[in-house]
């Protein structure tokens, strides 16, 4: 289950999330508009690749993380709540995926060294 939540309390946000274009597109995608989700992907794909690239400088791995992040967002679209901007939500999903990959790599290294 994806749970990104908002990083700042509603009263401290400068712009209400509901007025953000990406949030609006996500709400349309949630209602079944596939074209809206396509626009979200076009607008934010490079941003997610850049996030992933900071964790793993392999371009192929960064692309894979971006694809997985958008797949997870798409699969969880019914549970999306516009409590914060969509980009905040997407950033959290991508970061969580990256952190999970880092943890898995560490576990594999530790297991390999113990042999």
Jmol script that loads the backbone (N, CA, C; Angstrom):
load data "model"
ATOM      1  N   UNK A   1       0.839  -1.181   0.000  1.00  0.00           N
ATOM      2  CA  UNK A   1       0.000   0.000   0.000  1.00  0.00           C
ATOM      3  C   UNK A   1       0.888   1.249   0.000  1.00  0.00           C
ATOM      4  N   UNK A   2       0.529   2.214  -0.804  1.00  0.00           N
ATOM      5  CA  UNK A   2       1.281   3.457  -0.882  1.00  0.00           C
ATOM      6  C   UNK A   2       0.633   4.472   0.047  1.00  0.00           C
ATOM      7  N   UNK A   3       1.426   5.023   0.909  1.00  0.00           N
ATOM      8  CA  UNK A   3       0.942   6.063   1.798  1.00  0.00           C
ATOM      9  C   UNK A   3       1.976   7.169   1.852  1.00  0.00           C
ATOM     10  N   UNK A   4       1.761   8.189   1.053  1.00  0.00           N
ATOM     11  CA  UNK A   4       2.741   9.263   0.992  1.00  0.00           C
ATOM     12  C   UNK A   4       2.425  10.354   1.997  1.00  0.00           C
ATOM     13  N   UNK A   5       1.154  10.668   2.143  1.00  0.00           N
ATOM     14  CA  UNK A   5       0.782  11.736   3.063  1.00  0.00           C
ATOM     15  C   UNK A   5       1.373  13.064   2.642  1.00  0.00           C
ATOM     16  N   UNK A   6       1.100  14.083   3.390  1.00  0.00           N
ATOM     17  CA  UNK A   6       1.660  15.401   3.101  1.00  0.00           C
ATOM     18  C   UNK A   6       2.815  15.655   4.034  1.00  0.00           C
ATOM     19  N   UNK A   7       3.753  16.391   3.547  1.00  0.00           N
ATOM     20  CA  UNK A   7       4.929  16.679   4.349  1.00  0.00           C
ATOM     21  C   UNK A   7       4.753  17.923   5.203  1.00  0.00           C
ATOM     22  N   UNK A   8       3.759  18.733   4.897  1.00  0.00           N
ATOM     23  CA  UNK A   8       3.518  19.945   5.674  1.00  0.00           C
ATOM     24  C   UNK A   8       2.034  20.020   6.036  1.00  0.00           C
ATOM     25  N   UNK A   9       1.718  20.558   7.197  1.00  0.00           N
ATOM     26  CA  UNK A   9       0.317  20.693   7.577  1.00  0.00           C
ATOM     27  C   UNK A   9      -0.420  21.617   6.602  1.00  0.00           C
ATOM     28  N   UNK A  10      -1.717  21.381   6.362  1.00  0.00           N
ATOM     29  CA  UNK A  10      -2.472  22.173   5.384  1.00  0.00           C
ATOM     30  C   UNK A  10      -2.375  23.674   5.593  1.00  0.00           C
ATOM     31  N   UNK A  11      -2.352  24.124   6.828  1.00  0.00           N
ATOM     32  CA  UNK A  11      -2.346  25.569   7.081  1.00  0.00           C
ATOM     33  C   UNK A  11      -1.030  26.238   6.693  1.00  0.00           C
ATOM     34  N   UNK A  12       0.037  25.453   6.480  1.00  0.00           N
ATOM     35  CA  UNK A  12       1.330  26.039   6.131  1.00  0.00           C
ATOM     36  C   UNK A  12       1.614  26.003   4.639  1.00  0.00           C
ATOM     37  N   UNK A  13       0.752  25.376   3.857  1.00  0.00           N
ATOM     38  CA  UNK A  13       0.989  25.285   2.417  1.00  0.00           C
ATOM     39  C   UNK A  13       0.622  26.588   1.728  1.00  0.00           C
ATOM     40  N   UNK A  14       1.468  27.014   0.802  1.00  0.00           N
ATOM     41  CA  UNK A  14       1.243  28.271   0.087  1.00  0.00           C
ATOM     42  C   UNK A  14       0.084  28.159  -0.899  1.00  0.00           C
ATOM     43  N   UNK A  15      -0.008  27.059  -1.628  1.00  0.00           N
ATOM     44  CA  UNK A  15      -1.040  26.873  -2.644  1.00  0.00           C
ATOM     45  C   UNK A  15      -1.850  25.643  -2.298  1.00  0.00           C
ATOM     46  N   UNK A  16      -3.170  25.758  -2.224  1.00  0.00           N
ATOM     47  CA  UNK A  16      -3.965  24.564  -1.967  1.00  0.00           C
ATOM     48  C   UNK A  16      -3.724  23.519  -3.048  1.00  0.00           C
ATOM     49  N   UNK A  17      -3.580  22.271  -2.645  1.00  0.00           N
ATOM     50  CA  UNK A  17      -3.262  21.203  -3.587  1.00  0.00           C
ATOM     51  C   UNK A  17      -4.315  21.065  -4.674  1.00  0.00           C
ATOM     52  N   UNK A  18      -5.555  21.338  -4.360  1.00  0.00           N
ATOM     53  CA  UNK A  18      -6.623  21.155  -5.345  1.00  0.00           C
ATOM     54  C   UNK A  18      -6.485  22.098  -6.541  1.00  0.00           C
ATOM     55  N   UNK A  19      -5.696  23.153  -6.425  1.00  0.00           N
ATOM     56  CA  UNK A  19      -5.535  24.100  -7.522  1.00  0.00           C
ATOM     57  C   UNK A  19      -4.292  23.823  -8.354  1.00  0.00           C
ATOM     58  N   UNK A  20      -3.557  22.816  -8.018  1.00  0.00           N
ATOM     59  CA  UNK A  20      -2.351  22.424  -8.721  1.00  0.00           C
ATOM     60  C   UNK A  20      -2.745  21.606  -9.959  1.00  0.00           C
ATOM     61  N   UNK A  21      -2.139  21.891 -11.131  1.00  0.00           N
ATOM     62  CA  UNK A  21      -2.493  21.197 -12.369  1.00  0.00           C
ATOM     63  C   UNK A  21      -2.269  19.696 -12.268  1.00  0.00           C
ATOM     64  N   UNK A  22      -1.123  19.282 -11.709  1.00  0.00           N
ATOM     65  CA  UNK A  22      -0.855  17.854 -11.599  1.00  0.00           C
ATOM     66  C   UNK A  22      -1.859  17.155 -10.682  1.00  0.00           C
ATOM     67  N   UNK A  23      -2.238  17.817  -9.615  1.00  0.00           N
ATOM     68  CA  UNK A  23      -3.250  17.248  -8.712  1.00  0.00           C
ATOM     69  C   UNK A  23      -4.578  17.109  -9.444  1.00  0.00           C
ATOM     70  N   UNK A  24      -4.924  18.123 -10.205  1.00  0.00           N
ATOM     71  CA  UNK A  24      -6.160  18.079 -10.998  1.00  0.00           C
ATOM     72  C   UNK A  24      -6.108  16.919 -12.005  1.00  0.00           C
ATOM     73  N   UNK A  25      -4.976  16.751 -12.664  1.00  0.00           N
ATOM     74  CA  UNK A  25      -4.833  15.647 -13.624  1.00  0.00           C
ATOM     75  C   UNK A  25      -4.961  14.295 -12.928  1.00  0.00           C
ATOM     76  N   UNK A  26      -4.378  14.187 -11.731  1.00  0.00           N
ATOM     77  CA  UNK A  26      -4.474  12.922 -10.990  1.00  0.00           C
ATOM     78  C   UNK A  26      -5.913  12.631 -10.596  1.00  0.00           C
ATOM     79  N   UNK A  27      -6.650  13.646 -10.217  1.00  0.00           N
ATOM     80  CA  UNK A  27      -8.061  13.441  -9.869  1.00  0.00           C
ATOM     81  C   UNK A  27      -8.852  13.003 -11.099  1.00  0.00           C
ATOM     82  N   UNK A  28      -8.513  13.550 -12.250  1.00  0.00           N
ATOM     83  CA  UNK A  28      -9.155  13.106 -13.499  1.00  0.00           C
ATOM     84  C   UNK A  28      -8.776  11.663 -13.808  1.00  0.00           C
ATOM     85  N   UNK A  29      -7.509  11.320 -13.610  1.00  0.00           N
ATOM     86  CA  UNK A  29      -7.059   9.942 -13.832  1.00  0.00           C
ATOM     87  C   UNK A  29      -7.772   8.995 -12.872  1.00  0.00           C
ATOM     88  N   UNK A  30      -7.963   9.450 -11.665  1.00  0.00           N
ATOM     89  CA  UNK A  30      -8.664   8.660 -10.653  1.00  0.00           C
ATOM     90  C   UNK A  30     -10.094   8.360 -11.099  1.00  0.00           C
ATOM     91  N   UNK A  31     -10.682   9.300 -11.828  1.00  0.00           N
ATOM     92  CA  UNK A  31     -12.039   9.138 -12.323  1.00  0.00           C
ATOM     93  C   UNK A  31     -12.088   8.326 -13.621  1.00  0.00           C
ATOM     94  N   UNK A  32     -10.925   7.868 -14.106  1.00  0.00           N
ATOM     95  CA  UNK A  32     -10.905   7.002 -15.272  1.00  0.00           C
ATOM     96  C   UNK A  32     -10.384   7.638 -16.548  1.00  0.00           C
ATOM     97  N   UNK A  33      -9.869   8.839 -16.476  1.00  0.00           N
ATOM     98  CA  UNK A  33      -9.355   9.534 -17.649  1.00  0.00           C
ATOM     99  C   UNK A  33      -7.899   9.113 -17.897  1.00  0.00           C
ATOM    100  N   UNK A  34      -7.700   8.176 -18.822  1.00  0.00           N
ATOM    101  CA  UNK A  34      -6.364   7.677 -19.137  1.00  0.00           C
ATOM    102  C   UNK A  34      -5.473   8.739 -19.748  1.00  0.00           C
ATOM    103  N   UNK A  35      -6.052   9.643 -20.518  1.00  0.00           N
ATOM    104  CA  UNK A  35      -5.273  10.719 -21.135  1.00  0.00           C
ATOM    105  C   UNK A  35      -4.671  11.633 -20.066  1.00  0.00           C
ATOM    106  N   UNK A  36      -5.414  11.876 -19.004  1.00  0.00           N
ATOM    107  CA  UNK A  36      -4.910  12.717 -17.911  1.00  0.00           C
ATOM    108  C   UNK A  36      -3.692  12.060 -17.263  1.00  0.00           C
ATOM    109  N   UNK A  37      -3.743  10.741 -17.089  1.00  0.00           N
ATOM    110  CA  UNK A  37      -2.588  10.059 -16.500  1.00  0.00           C
ATOM    111  C   UNK A  37      -1.396  10.123 -17.449  1.00  0.00           C
ATOM    112  N   UNK A  38      -1.643  10.023 -18.737  1.00  0.00           N
ATOM    113  CA  UNK A  38      -0.581  10.164 -19.724  1.00  0.00           C
ATOM    114  C   UNK A  38       0.094  11.528 -19.644  1.00  0.00           C
ATOM    115  N   UNK A  39      -0.699  12.565 -19.447  1.00  0.00           N
ATOM    116  CA  UNK A  39      -0.132  13.916 -19.291  1.00  0.00           C
ATOM    117  C   UNK A  39       0.705  14.016 -18.014  1.00  0.00           C
ATOM    118  N   UNK A  40       0.215  13.384 -16.948  1.00  0.00           N
ATOM    119  CA  UNK A  40       0.994  13.361 -15.697  1.00  0.00           C
ATOM    120  C   UNK A  40       2.353  12.707 -15.930  1.00  0.00           C
ATOM    121  N   UNK A  41       2.343  11.614 -16.635  1.00  0.00           N
ATOM    122  CA  UNK A  41       3.574  10.898 -16.917  1.00  0.00           C
ATOM    123  C   UNK A  41       4.516  11.777 -17.738  1.00  0.00           C
ATOM    124  N   UNK A  42       4.003  12.405 -18.776  1.00  0.00           N
ATOM    125  CA  UNK A  42       4.827  13.287 -19.616  1.00  0.00           C
ATOM    126  C   UNK A  42       5.416  14.446 -18.809  1.00  0.00           C
ATOM    127  N   UNK A  43       4.613  15.024 -17.943  1.00  0.00           N
ATOM    128  CA  UNK A  43       5.040  16.198 -17.181  1.00  0.00           C
ATOM    129  C   UNK A  43       6.061  15.857 -16.093  1.00  0.00           C
ATOM    130  N   UNK A  44       6.015  14.633 -15.560  1.00  0.00           N
ATOM    131  CA  UNK A  44       6.796  14.320 -14.366  1.00  0.00           C
ATOM    132  C   UNK A  44       7.812  13.195 -14.506  1.00  0.00           C
ATOM    133  N   UNK A  45       7.853  12.536 -15.655  1.00  0.00           N
ATOM    134  CA  UNK A  45       8.733  11.374 -15.819  1.00  0.00           C
ATOM    135  C   UNK A  45      10.201  11.738 -15.582  1.00  0.00           C
ATOM    136  N   UNK A  46      10.658  12.794 -16.213  1.00  0.00           N
ATOM    137  CA  UNK A  46      12.064  13.187 -16.082  1.00  0.00           C
ATOM    138  C   UNK A  46      12.417  13.525 -14.635  1.00  0.00           C
ATOM    139  N   UNK A  47      11.489  14.153 -13.934  1.00  0.00           N
ATOM    140  CA  UNK A  47      11.707  14.488 -12.516  1.00  0.00           C
ATOM    141  C   UNK A  47      11.939  13.217 -11.696  1.00  0.00           C
ATOM    142  N   UNK A  48      11.146  12.183 -11.950  1.00  0.00           N
ATOM    143  CA  UNK A  48      11.283  10.939 -11.194  1.00  0.00           C
ATOM    144  C   UNK A  48      12.591  10.235 -11.561  1.00  0.00           C
ATOM    145  N   UNK A  49      12.959  10.253 -12.830  1.00  0.00           N
ATOM    146  CA  UNK A  49      14.242   9.667 -13.236  1.00  0.00           C
ATOM    147  C   UNK A  49      15.384  10.378 -12.510  1.00  0.00           C
ATOM    148  N   UNK A  50      15.309  11.688 -12.400  1.00  0.00           N
ATOM    149  CA  UNK A  50      16.358  12.442 -11.703  1.00  0.00           C
ATOM    150  C   UNK A  50      16.428  12.099 -10.221  1.00  0.00           C
ATOM    151  N   UNK A  51      15.281  11.902  -9.599  1.00  0.00           N
ATOM    152  CA  UNK A  51      15.258  11.484  -8.194  1.00  0.00           C
ATOM    153  C   UNK A  51      15.970  10.141  -8.056  1.00  0.00           C
ATOM    154  N   UNK A  52      15.601   9.202  -8.905  1.00  0.00           N
ATOM    155  CA  UNK A  52      16.179   7.860  -8.845  1.00  0.00           C
ATOM    156  C   UNK A  52      17.678   7.891  -9.152  1.00  0.00           C
ATOM    157  N   UNK A  53      18.077   8.751 -10.063  1.00  0.00           N
ATOM    158  CA  UNK A  53      19.482   8.854 -10.456  1.00  0.00           C
ATOM    159  C   UNK A  53      20.355   9.300  -9.283  1.00  0.00           C
ATOM    160  N   UNK A  54      19.788  10.074  -8.367  1.00  0.00           N
ATOM    161  CA  UNK A  54      20.546  10.506  -7.181  1.00  0.00           C
ATOM    162  C   UNK A  54      20.872   9.329  -6.263  1.00  0.00           C
ATOM    163  N   UNK A  55      20.019   8.309  -6.292  1.00  0.00           N
ATOM    164  CA  UNK A  55      20.245   7.123  -5.459  1.00  0.00           C
ATOM    165  C   UNK A  55      21.133   6.102  -6.164  1.00  0.00           C
ATOM    166  N   UNK A  56      20.991   6.010  -7.489  1.00  0.00           N
ATOM    167  CA  UNK A  56      21.755   5.035  -8.267  1.00  0.00           C
ATOM    168  C   UNK A  56      22.084   5.666  -9.613  1.00  0.00           C
ATOM    169  N   UNK A  57      23.338   6.025  -9.836  1.00  0.00           N
ATOM    170  CA  UNK A  57      23.700   6.745 -11.056  1.00  0.00           C
ATOM    171  C   UNK A  57      23.679   5.903 -12.335  1.00  0.00           C
ATOM    172  N   UNK A  58      23.104   4.723 -12.293  1.00  0.00           N
ATOM    173  CA  UNK A  58      22.940   3.907 -13.493  1.00  0.00           C
ATOM    174  C   UNK A  58      21.652   4.361 -14.193  1.00  0.00           C
ATOM    175  N   UNK A  59      21.750   4.924 -15.405  1.00  0.00           N
ATOM    176  CA  UNK A  59      20.562   5.434 -16.094  1.00  0.00           C
ATOM    177  C   UNK A  59      19.479   4.372 -16.287  1.00  0.00           C
ATOM    178  N   UNK A  60      19.880   3.144 -16.537  1.00  0.00           N
ATOM    179  CA  UNK A  60      18.902   2.061 -16.713  1.00  0.00           C
ATOM    180  C   UNK A  60      18.111   1.807 -15.443  1.00  0.00           C
ATOM    181  N   UNK A  61      18.803   1.811 -14.311  1.00  0.00           N
ATOM    182  CA  UNK A  61      18.129   1.601 -13.028  1.00  0.00           C
ATOM    183  C   UNK A  61      17.207   2.777 -12.697  1.00  0.00           C
ATOM    184  N   UNK A  62      17.648   3.987 -13.017  1.00  0.00           N
ATOM    185  CA  UNK A  62      16.823   5.170 -12.761  1.00  0.00           C
ATOM    186  C   UNK A  62      15.534   5.107 -13.590  1.00  0.00           C
ATOM    187  N   UNK A  63      15.643   4.680 -14.842  1.00  0.00           N
ATOM    188  CA  UNK A  63      14.459   4.532 -15.704  1.00  0.00           C
ATOM    189  C   UNK A  63      13.523   3.467 -15.130  1.00  0.00           C
ATOM    190  N   UNK A  64      14.102   2.378 -14.648  1.00  0.00           N
ATOM    191  CA  UNK A  64      13.298   1.294 -14.084  1.00  0.00           C
ATOM    192  C   UNK A  64      12.518   1.766 -12.851  1.00  0.00           C
ATOM    193  N   UNK A  65      13.173   2.535 -12.005  1.00  0.00           N
ATOM    194  CA  UNK A  65      12.506   3.081 -10.818  1.00  0.00           C
ATOM    195  C   UNK A  65      11.363   4.005 -11.236  1.00  0.00           C
ATOM    196  N   UNK A  66      11.601   4.847 -12.232  1.00  0.00           N
ATOM    197  CA  UNK A  66      10.563   5.776 -12.698  1.00  0.00           C
ATOM    198  C   UNK A  66       9.349   5.001 -13.211  1.00  0.00           C
ATOM    199  N   UNK A  67       9.605   3.961 -13.992  1.00  0.00           N
ATOM    200  CA  UNK A  67       8.493   3.156 -14.510  1.00  0.00           C
ATOM    201  C   UNK A  67       7.717   2.500 -13.369  1.00  0.00           C
ATOM    202  N   UNK A  68       8.444   1.953 -12.405  1.00  0.00           N
ATOM    203  CA  UNK A  68       7.801   1.307 -11.250  1.00  0.00           C
ATOM    204  C   UNK A  68       7.006   2.313 -10.426  1.00  0.00           C
ATOM    205  N   UNK A  69       7.545   3.512 -10.261  1.00  0.00           N
ATOM    206  CA  UNK A  69       6.846   4.549  -9.490  1.00  0.00           C
ATOM    207  C   UNK A  69       5.517   4.904 -10.156  1.00  0.00           C
ATOM    208  N   UNK A  70       5.536   5.116 -11.450  1.00  0.00           N
ATOM    209  CA  UNK A  70       4.287   5.458 -12.140  1.00  0.00           C
ATOM    210  C   UNK A  70       3.316   4.284 -12.159  1.00  0.00           C
ATOM    211  N   UNK A  71       3.826   3.071 -12.267  1.00  0.00           N
ATOM    212  CA  UNK A  71       2.961   1.895 -12.200  1.00  0.00           C
ATOM    213  C   UNK A  71       2.267   1.835 -10.841  1.00  0.00           C
ATOM    214  N   UNK A  72       3.019   2.052  -9.781  1.00  0.00           N
ATOM    215  CA  UNK A  72       2.426   2.006  -8.437  1.00  0.00           C
ATOM    216  C   UNK A  72       1.409   3.127  -8.222  1.00  0.00           C
ATOM    217  N   UNK A  73       1.723   4.310  -8.732  1.00  0.00           N
ATOM    218  CA  UNK A  73       0.774   5.420  -8.610  1.00  0.00           C
ATOM    219  C   UNK A  73      -0.499   5.087  -9.377  1.00  0.00           C
ATOM    220  N   UNK A  74      -0.350   4.520 -10.560  1.00  0.00           N
ATOM    221  CA  UNK A  74      -1.519   4.154 -11.362  1.00  0.00           C
ATOM    222  C   UNK A  74      -2.351   3.088 -10.647  1.00  0.00           C
ATOM    223  N   UNK A  75      -1.694   2.089 -10.110  1.00  0.00           N
ATOM    224  CA  UNK A  75      -2.411   1.015  -9.417  1.00  0.00           C
ATOM    225  C   UNK A  75      -3.104   1.512  -8.149  1.00  0.00           C
ATOM    226  N   UNK A  76      -2.561   2.541  -7.521  1.00  0.00           N
ATOM    227  CA  UNK A  76      -3.117   3.066  -6.267  1.00  0.00           C
ATOM    228  C   UNK A  76      -3.973   4.309  -6.497  1.00  0.00           C
ATOM    229  N   UNK A  77      -4.300   4.622  -7.747  1.00  0.00           N
ATOM    230  CA  UNK A  77      -5.001   5.875  -8.045  1.00  0.00           C
ATOM    231  C   UNK A  77      -6.334   6.009  -7.322  1.00  0.00           C
ATOM    232  N   UNK A  78      -7.007   4.915  -7.056  1.00  0.00           N
ATOM    233  CA  UNK A  78      -8.304   4.981  -6.363  1.00  0.00           C
ATOM    234  C   UNK A  78      -8.135   5.458  -4.921  1.00  0.00           C
ATOM    235  N   UNK A  79      -6.953   5.253  -4.354  1.00  0.00           N
ATOM    236  CA  UNK A  79      -6.709   5.649  -2.960  1.00  0.00           C
ATOM    237  C   UNK A  79      -6.074   7.031  -2.829  1.00  0.00           C
ATOM    238  N   UNK A  80      -5.766   7.663  -3.957  1.00  0.00           N
ATOM    239  CA  UNK A  80      -5.122   8.979  -3.901  1.00  0.00           C
ATOM    240  C   UNK A  80      -6.070  10.006  -3.285  1.00  0.00           C
ATOM    241  N   UNK A  81      -5.518  10.807  -2.370  1.00  0.00           N
ATOM    242  CA  UNK A  81      -6.273  11.913  -1.765  1.00  0.00           C
ATOM    243  C   UNK A  81      -5.504  13.194  -2.024  1.00  0.00           C
ATOM    244  N   UNK A  82      -6.182  14.233  -2.468  1.00  0.00           N
ATOM    245  CA  UNK A  82      -5.474  15.483  -2.780  1.00  0.00           C
ATOM    246  C   UNK A  82      -5.177  16.329  -1.548  1.00  0.00           C
ATOM    247  N   UNK A  83      -4.649  15.698  -0.508  1.00  0.00           N
ATOM    248  CA  UNK A  83      -4.281  16.428   0.706  1.00  0.00           C
ATOM    249  C   UNK A  83      -3.023  17.264   0.483  1.00  0.00           C
ATOM    250  N   UNK A  84      -2.253  16.900  -0.510  1.00  0.00           N
ATOM    251  CA  UNK A  84      -1.038  17.639  -0.856  1.00  0.00           C
ATOM    252  C   UNK A  84      -0.870  17.596  -2.367  1.00  0.00           C
ATOM    253  N   UNK A  85       0.107  18.315  -2.854  1.00  0.00           N
ATOM    254  CA  UNK A  85       0.330  18.331  -4.296  1.00  0.00           C
ATOM    255  C   UNK A  85       0.675  16.931  -4.792  1.00  0.00           C
ATOM    256  N   UNK A  86       0.275  16.649  -6.008  1.00  0.00           N
ATOM    257  CA  UNK A  86       0.584  15.351  -6.608  1.00  0.00           C
ATOM    258  C   UNK A  86       2.096  15.131  -6.677  1.00  0.00           C
ATOM    259  N   UNK A  87       2.838  16.179  -6.988  1.00  0.00           N
ATOM    260  CA  UNK A  87       4.286  16.023  -7.110  1.00  0.00           C
ATOM    261  C   UNK A  87       4.925  15.618  -5.782  1.00  0.00           C
ATOM    262  N   UNK A  88       4.375  16.073  -4.673  1.00  0.00           N
ATOM    263  CA  UNK A  88       4.869  15.665  -3.354  1.00  0.00           C
ATOM    264  C   UNK A  88       4.627  14.171  -3.162  1.00  0.00           C
ATOM    265  N   UNK A  89       3.433  13.736  -3.526  1.00  0.00           N
ATOM    266  CA  UNK A  89       3.051  12.325  -3.442  1.00  0.00           C
ATOM    267  C   UNK A  89       3.965  11.473  -4.322  1.00  0.00           C
ATOM    268  N   UNK A  90       4.164  11.892  -5.561  1.00  0.00           N
ATOM    269  CA  UNK A  90       4.993  11.152  -6.507  1.00  0.00           C
ATOM    270  C   UNK A  90       6.445  11.094  -6.032  1.00  0.00           C
ATOM    271  N   UNK A  91       6.936  12.188  -5.520  1.00  0.00           N
ATOM    272  CA  UNK A  91       8.306  12.235  -4.997  1.00  0.00           C
ATOM    273  C   UNK A  91       8.473  11.225  -3.869  1.00  0.00           C
ATOM    274  N   UNK A  92       7.496  11.140  -2.989  1.00  0.00           N
ATOM    275  CA  UNK A  92       7.565  10.205  -1.868  1.00  0.00           C
ATOM    276  C   UNK A  92       7.544   8.767  -2.364  1.00  0.00           C
ATOM    277  N   UNK A  93       6.685   8.454  -3.339  1.00  0.00           N
ATOM    278  CA  UNK A  93       6.622   7.097  -3.893  1.00  0.00           C
ATOM    279  C   UNK A  93       7.978   6.729  -4.497  1.00  0.00           C
ATOM    280  N   UNK A  94       8.539   7.629  -5.308  1.00  0.00           N
ATOM    281  CA  UNK A  94       9.826   7.362  -5.954  1.00  0.00           C
ATOM    282  C   UNK A  94      10.937   7.198  -4.915  1.00  0.00           C
ATOM    283  N   UNK A  95      10.959   8.059  -3.921  1.00  0.00           N
ATOM    284  CA  UNK A  95      11.986   7.981  -2.884  1.00  0.00           C
ATOM    285  C   UNK A  95      11.874   6.670  -2.109  1.00  0.00           C
ATOM    286  N   UNK A  96      10.664   6.271  -1.774  1.00  0.00           N
ATOM    287  CA  UNK A  96      10.469   5.006  -1.054  1.00  0.00           C
ATOM    288  C   UNK A  96      10.962   3.823  -1.883  1.00  0.00           C
ATOM    289  N   UNK A  97      10.691   3.844  -3.182  1.00  0.00           N
ATOM    290  CA  UNK A  97      11.185   2.771  -4.051  1.00  0.00           C
ATOM    291  C   UNK A  97      12.714   2.735  -4.048  1.00  0.00           C
ATOM    292  N   UNK A  98      13.320   3.889  -4.155  1.00  0.00           N
ATOM    293  CA  UNK A  98      14.786   3.972  -4.153  1.00  0.00           C
ATOM    294  C   UNK A  98      15.367   3.450  -2.840  1.00  0.00           C
ATOM    295  N   UNK A  99      14.776   3.862  -1.741  1.00  0.00           N
ATOM    296  CA  UNK A  99      15.263   3.408  -0.433  1.00  0.00           C
ATOM    297  C   UNK A  99      15.118   1.894  -0.286  1.00  0.00           C
ATOM    298  N   UNK A 100      14.026   1.343  -0.785  1.00  0.00           N
ATOM    299  CA  UNK A 100      13.837  -0.118  -0.740  1.00  0.00           C
ATOM    300  C   UNK A 100      14.918  -0.834  -1.536  1.00  0.00           C
ATOM    301  N   UNK A 101      15.258  -0.279  -2.695  1.00  0.00           N
ATOM    302  CA  UNK A 101      16.314  -0.883  -3.521  1.00  0.00           C
ATOM    303  C   UNK A 101      17.663  -0.817  -2.813  1.00  0.00           C
ATOM    304  N   UNK A 102      17.952   0.298  -2.156  1.00  0.00           N
ATOM    305  CA  UNK A 102      19.210   0.436  -1.425  1.00  0.00           C
ATOM    306  C   UNK A 102      19.264  -0.600  -0.303  1.00  0.00           C
ATOM    307  N   UNK A 103      18.177  -0.762   0.425  1.00  0.00           N
ATOM    308  CA  UNK A 103      18.134  -1.752   1.515  1.00  0.00           C
ATOM    309  C   UNK A 103      18.356  -3.166   0.987  1.00  0.00           C
ATOM    310  N   UNK A 104      17.699  -3.491  -0.136  1.00  0.00           N
ATOM    311  CA  UNK A 104      17.861  -4.837  -0.712  1.00  0.00           C
ATOM    312  C   UNK A 104      19.313  -5.083  -1.123  1.00  0.00           C
ATOM    313  N   UNK A 105      19.960  -4.077  -1.692  1.00  0.00           N
ATOM    314  CA  UNK A 105      21.375  -4.216  -2.095  1.00  0.00           C
ATOM    315  C   UNK A 105      22.246  -4.467  -0.877  1.00  0.00           C
ATOM    316  N   UNK A 106      21.971  -3.763   0.208  1.00  0.00           N
ATOM    317  CA  UNK A 106      22.766  -3.939   1.430  1.00  0.00           C
ATOM    318  C   UNK A 106      22.601  -5.340   1.985  1.00  0.00           C
ATOM    319  N   UNK A 107      21.367  -5.842   1.982  1.00  0.00           N
ATOM    320  CA  UNK A 107      21.103  -7.190   2.498  1.00  0.00           C
ATOM    321  C   UNK A 107      21.836  -8.211   1.648  1.00  0.00           C
ATOM    322  N   UNK A 108      21.815  -8.066   0.328  1.00  0.00           N
ATOM    323  CA  UNK A 108      22.522  -8.995  -0.549  1.00  0.00           C
ATOM    324  C   UNK A 108      24.026  -8.947  -0.292  1.00  0.00           C
ATOM    325  N   UNK A 109      24.573  -7.762  -0.086  1.00  0.00           N
ATOM    326  CA  UNK A 109      26.003  -7.637   0.191  1.00  0.00           C
ATOM    327  C   UNK A 109      26.364  -8.319   1.502  1.00  0.00           C
ATOM    328  N   UNK A 110      25.569  -8.116   2.514  1.00  0.00           N
ATOM    329  CA  UNK A 110      25.841  -8.725   3.822  1.00  0.00           C
ATOM    330  C   UNK A 110      25.766 -10.238   3.705  1.00  0.00           C
ATOM    331  N   UNK A 111      24.747 -10.748   3.018  1.00  0.00           N
ATOM    332  CA  UNK A 111      24.624 -12.205   2.861  1.00  0.00           C
ATOM    333  C   UNK A 111      25.804 -12.765   2.081  1.00  0.00           C
ATOM    334  N   UNK A 112      26.232 -12.049   1.040  1.00  0.00           N
ATOM    335  CA  UNK A 112      27.354 -12.512   0.221  1.00  0.00           C
ATOM    336  C   UNK A 112      28.639 -12.549   1.041  1.00  0.00           C
ATOM    337  N   UNK A 113      28.854 -11.547   1.869  1.00  0.00           N
ATOM    338  CA  UNK A 113      30.076 -11.488   2.681  1.00  0.00           C
ATOM    339  C   UNK A 113      30.108 -12.564   3.765  1.00  0.00           C
ATOM    340  N   UNK A 114      28.936 -12.989   4.246  1.00  0.00           N
ATOM    341  CA  UNK A 114      28.886 -13.999   5.293  1.00  0.00           C
ATOM    342  C   UNK A 114      29.246 -15.380   4.766  1.00  0.00           C
ATOM    343  N   UNK A 115      29.154 -15.591   3.472  1.00  0.00           N
ATOM    344  CA  UNK A 115      29.434 -16.924   2.912  1.00  0.00           C
ATOM    345  C   UNK A 115      30.857 -17.233   2.968  1.00  0.00           C
TER     346      UNK A 115
END
end "model"
wireframe off; spacefill off
backbone 0.3
color backbone group
